[in-house]
Amino acid sequence: MAEVKRVVDALVRSRRGGLAASAALGGLALLAGLSVRALQREAPAPAATPTPTPFDAGAISDDEATLCLRIMVAATAADGVIDAQERQRLDAAVAESGLDVAGRQWLARELEDPASIDEIADRVQDPATAARVYAAARLAVDPDTMQERTFLRMLAEALDLDDDAVARVESGLTA
């Protein structure tokens, strides 16, 4: 399902349009940038700060994009309700992506029965993917309900992201 990258890209851009546009980044590149930021450690004072490596959004596999889309759907549904604004964003992203009938059917099934945190975490093999998956979930929602905040906390724990990494994703969203 190659269109899944376009759906994730469109969803991220719809969520953080100003940030993505001002940085001249697509949604997948923004996810990657947030994950790089999440994994950075504070350098000791005398050490030179490493130059970030440019990220090729094409380096995200279809499988990883699908994982990101699944966690975005799960995060959106975490409070038990996909409200009108969330549904509108999703519908617009699907329309923009050109998702085919089979892809729309897959997404409808995913919306009916979102993936669990454990299902997602079991498929994550490295810290960079973990950070991208967490960033995708965080971009999917404004954690304005207890259920969404709990979902994000449990996801970070399941992905073995420490509090500093989560804080760096959060600060990247406001940067």
C-alpha positions in Angstrom: 0.0 0.0 0.0 2.3 2.7 -1.3 -0.2 5.4 -0.7 0.1 5.0 3.0 3.2 7.3 3.0 1.1 10.0 1.3 -1.6 9.6 3.9 0.9 9.9 6.8 2.5 12.8 5.1 -0.8 14.6 4.6 -1.9 13.9 8.2 1.3 15.3 9.6 1.2 18.4 7.4 -2.5 19.0 8.2 -1.7 18.8 11.9 1.5 20.9 11.9 1.0 22.8 8.6 2.7 26.0 9.7 5.7 24.2 11.1 6.1 21.9 8.1 5.6 24.8 5.7 7.9 27.2 7.4 10.6 24.5 7.5 9.9 23.5 3.9 9.5 19.9 5.0 7.0 17.3 4.2 5.2 15.4 6.9 7.5 12.4 6.8 10.6 14.6 7.0 9.0 16.4 10.0 8.5 13.1 11.7 12.1 12.2 11.0 13.3 15.5 12.3 11.4 15.1 15.6 12.8 11.6 16.0 16.4 12.8 15.5 15.7 15.5 18.0 14.2 13.0 20.5 17.3 10.8 20.3 19.9 13.6 20.7 21.7 13.7 24.0 23.1 16.8 25.6 26.7 17.1 24.5 29.3 17.9 27.2 30.4 21.5 27.2 33.7 21.1 25.4 32.4 18.8 22.8 31.3 20.1 19.4 27.7 19.7 18.6 27.2 17.1 15.9 25.7 18.4 12.6 22.4 16.7 12.0 22.3 14.3 9.1 19.8 15.2 6.4 16.9 12.8 6.3 15.6 11.3 3.1 11.8 10.9 3.7 12.0 8.0 1.1 14.0 6.1 3.7 10.9 5.4 5.7 9.6 2.0 4.4 6.0 1.3 3.6 5.9 -1.0 6.6 7.1 1.8 8.9 4.7 4.3 7.3 1.9 1.8 7.9 3.0 1.5 11.5 2.9 5.3 11.9 -0.5 5.5 10.4 -1.8 2.7 12.7 -0.5 4.5 15.8 -2.0 7.8 14.5 -5.4 6.1 14.2 -5.0 4.5 17.7 -4.0 7.8 19.3 -6.9 9.5 17.7 -9.3 6.9 19.0 -7.6 6.7 22.5 -10.3 8.9 24.1 -13.0 6.7 22.7 -14.2 9.3 20.2 -13.0 10.4 16.8 -14.6 13.8 16.8 -15.6 15.8 13.7 -12.4 17.8 13.4 -10.3 14.6 13.7 -12.5 12.9 11.1 -12.2 15.9 8.8 -8.4 15.8 9.0 -8.3 12.1 8.2 -10.8 12.4 5.3 -8.8 15.3 3.8 -5.5 13.4 4.1 -7.1 10.3 2.5 -8.5 12.4 -0.3 -5.1 14.2 -0.9 -3.2 10.9 -0.9 -5.3 9.2 -3.5 -5.7 6.2 -1.3 -7.3 3.4 -3.4 -10.4 1.4 -2.5 -8.5 -1.4 -0.8 -6.5 1.2 1.2 -9.7 2.9 2.3 -11.2 -0.4 3.3 -8.1 -1.2 5.3 -8.3 2.2 7.0 -12.0 1.7 7.8 -11.1 -1.6 9.5 -8.3 0.1 11.4 -10.7 2.8 12.6 -13.2 0.2 13.8 -10.5 -1.8 15.6 -7.4 0.4 16.3 -4.1 -1.3 17.0 -3.0 -1.7 20.6 0.1 -0.1 22.0 1.6 -3.6 22.4 0.9 -4.5 18.8 2.7 -1.4 17.6 5.6 -1.6 20.1 6.2 -5.3 19.2 7.0 -4.2 15.6 9.5 -1.5 16.5 13.0 -2.7 16.2 15.2 0.3 17.0 15.2 3.6 18.9 14.9 5.8 15.7 11.7 4.0 14.7 10.4 4.2 18.2 10.9 8.0 18.2 9.2 8.3 14.8 6.3 6.2 15.9 5.9 8.2 19.1 6.2 11.5 17.2 3.5 10.3 14.8 1.1 9.5 17.7 1.8 12.9 19.3 1.2 14.7 16.1 -2.1 12.9 15.7 -3.6 14.4 18.9 -3.6 17.3 21.2 -3.4 15.5 24.5 -6.3 17.4 26.0 -8.0 14.4 27.6 -6.7 12.1 30.4 -7.1 9.1 28.0 -4.9 10.7 25.4 -2.2 11.7 27.9 -2.3 8.1 29.4 -2.1 6.6 25.9 1.0 8.7 25.0 2.7 7.9 28.4 2.0 4.2 27.9 3.2 4.3 24.3 6.5 6.0 25.4 7.0 3.3 28.0 6.3 0.5 25.6 8.7 2.0 23.1 11.4 2.5 25.8 11.6 6.2 25.3 12.8 8.0 28.3 11.3 11.3 29.7 14.0 13.3 28.1 13.3 11.9 24.6 9.6 12.6 25.0 10.3 16.1 26.2 12.5 16.7 23.1 9.6 15.6 20.9 7.3 18.0 22.7 9.8 20.9 22.4 10.2 20.1 18.7 6.5 20.6 18.3 6.6 24.0 19.7 9.9 25.1 18.1 
